[in-house]
């Protein structure tokens, strides 16, 4: 399930802030709650809360540099008020506990060590730091993505060729080593990518830090100016001084002209033509000649700014607040947070989100395919090439379901810290239109983790097809490699293992896979995952009876609606047949009879549970499957599964999308209870009297640690649609 999108643009602040089953003959059950159509219906989104629109000036007052950036700015990431973040960090009991332990263990105080350099750094980081890109960024992000994909292609092609040559020679020790002649030959293919080189340019980027005072700003600007002058001074006539003013900021720096770089390339033409065709060299030099690089610095209102781009005009600064990004309604998501403490801001153009919608394996597969072309070391490879092409086709089909939107993000200090994300890429994995029927299944005491979502059936179908092609392609590759004649001990073991699997287990492994697919077709698209700490301790040897009687243990269950109970029975029949064959094969290989175990069954109120008798298990600790006409549960605990299936009919709640929650109070209570049990009865469990005394010596520190983390309440994440906009929230809740 791809329920939650990447939080990489905003997560750095976190470290700063918080450091199948059989049934009596009955007709197929009707569609259960949670089952949706192949293509989700139009999302009936929760209405967005009514919010008073802010003026550009009000937004600028909240967002610092945003009030000075151009309205056409295509991306911004800013962090504010580092001093407040550090202050809240220092106020945590957990930080005080870390300091205390550090002093006791190695005599050091991390706060004092950090303080040595923190004062000077705080003159900048304690105010504001930002990075923004101007108009023209989107095509360059797209180009960067294309360059990365082409690099993957060429890398895999070169690696495949290297392995081919090593296999041909019979010496795998050279596999992976670059073949210079082949690399030179492959470099000539770069001519195909000349249109990409034509379009490459340095995007307009503005980086800035707000200083604490004018004196600090002046010193920093002087140092930055000296560094730029030293760097470009080595280029001689190729670097031309530039001075320009944008948005009231006077910039000073240098321009590296493309014509100068083109001249240097022209002088090295003979060397370059050893790699590229003469016509491609002309194309390359002509493209470089048109590309400039500008690097300049300036300051305004205690902001120290560094600009890089291909021209002075691209600097993304505005002449007034009314012409700034603060006046762009694309950032109206900030309006609801006027009275909140913001420490982070993120904005990205829709084109940037769209440029990130790309697969990761298609180009690699094509590189392998083309690397195999022209070699006969593996025999016929047309079917393998077709599979490698299919990898790209299936990947494209999954990616095609994604929908891009502008990206907005905020970091809010409220009951801890919240990462709020607005828009971005909806990858299509979640059906945001479907009501949750299991939303309250995790509301009972002792629940540590609860997650609930409804999958998009079409996404699951395409992702499943993609996965099947990947497995089939990997198998076909392994089969070709296993057919080689190479004298190598490690290779001989691989070949023997593959041959054994192919001959003895392949058919039954495929049967088991088909059985699981059949089971999936009998289940609905909603799922709930529940982990609680209410289980009974397993009766393992060495556990004192008092601990076994009084201790609690984790239990985990996945629940889904049943749409076709007959399919579940059919899947078990298939799986049992495959498992019987596997056990029979293993018995023949070992010379020892290993019979297939028969599942045990229990039934209560038309709810059937299936499980295998295992040593040291009990009803609260035994892998099992529980099923009724409406619900299916796979669990580590039969008792938990029965409880959840019984409760499922009344577990509906007002939720859509995807949710996951982690409860620190439950974990802390569970840990404290086990500490008390070990203190009373744990001598046999920790390794004898000496180890037990060491444990008791650490008890005061353990107790302090448990007290320290009382301030942590929970962690929750959600993805849903509000007012037609994709919304995600990650909340580290602190008391």
Order of alpha helices (4+ residues) and beta strands (2+ residues): alpha-alpha-beta-alpha-alpha-alpha-beta-alpha-alpha-alpha-beta-alpha-beta-beta-alpha-alpha-alpha-beta-beta-beta-alpha-alpha-alpha-beta-beta-beta-alpha-alpha-alpha-beta-alpha-beta-alpha-beta-beta-beta-beta-alpha-beta-alpha-alpha-alpha-beta-beta
